Amino acid sequence: MHIFVTDHDGVEHKLEGLEGWRIMEIIRDHGLNIKAECGGACSCATCHVYVAPEWLDKLQAMRDDEEEMLDGAFEVEDNSRLSCQILMSEALDGLKVSLAPGSEA
């Protein structure tokens, strides 16, 4: 399984993903520049990503706590999500996200 992550410089990276891992963990563990300050506890917005529109319907619905954290993020768009709240699965093989402003380490 893989995800495609576009970094802050516009470069796309193909990253191997493991079932059940948070997208944030995959991005961080492959050495891309993502803060992810809270480590996946949904208590910050430093793992903010933009999900490619064609993938939005394949994600689980956003919970209230994620929506509240995004309220404090930079440049929130309709396709904004916290990568710590997206779990890798076979259904998300090929997922495309872009790192959002403010998520740089």
N, C-alpha and C positions, 0 to 999 in steps of 0.2 A: 504494500500500500504506500502511496506517495501523496504529498501535498505540494503545491507550487506556491512559493512565497515571494512576493516582490518587495525588495528592501527599500529603504529610504532614498537610495540612489537610482531606483527604477530597474534594478537588476533582478531577474527572476531566478529563483533557486528551486531545484527539485529536491525535496527532503523525504527521506524514508520515514514513515509513521508506523507506530505500533498500536494495535487494538487497545482501546481504553485510555490511552494517553491523552492529556490535554494538548490542544494545538499549540498553546503557549510553551509547554514543555518541549515539544518537538522543535519549535523555532529556537528556543534558548539553547537546547542541547546540541544543536547543529552550529552554534556559535554566531548566529545572526544578532544584530544590534537591537535587542528588546529589553526594556527595563524589567518588567514583570516583578515589581517591588514586593507585592504581597505573596508571591509564590503560588497563586491560584486560589486564594481565599475570597475572591470577589470583593475586596475591600479597597481597591484602587482602580485606576483606569489605564495603567501604564503598559498594558498588553493589548491595547485597542488596535483592531484591524478592520479593514474594509473587506467584506466578502464579495466575491464576484457575483453579480446579480443572478446568474443561472444556478447558483448553489444555495441561495437564500431559502428556498422552499424545502430543501433537504435537511436543514438544521432543525434541532429542537427549538420550540418557542422560547423566546427570551423571558427569563424570570424577572420579577419585580426588582430584586436586588441588583441584577445586572443593569437594568434600565436606569436605576438610580445612580449607579456608578458612572454610566455613560453621560449622565447629565453634567458631570464635572470634567469630561474629556474635551480635548481640543478638536475642532473641526468635525463634529459628529455629523454623519450622513445617514440616509435611510438604510444603508447596508452596513452600518457600524455594528460590531460585536466585540465582546471581550474574548480574546483567544483562550483564556483560562476556562471559559464556560462551554467550549466546544470540544467534545470527546471524539477522538479518532475512531472510525469504524469502517467496515467494508463499504458501507453506503456513501462514505465521504472520500473514497479513493479517487484522487485527482482534484480534490478541493483546491480552489485558488483564492488566496487572500493577499492583501497588501498591507504592509505596516503603516499605521497612521501617524501623523505628526504628534509629537509628545510621547511617543513610545520608545524613543531612543534612549539607550543606556548612557 
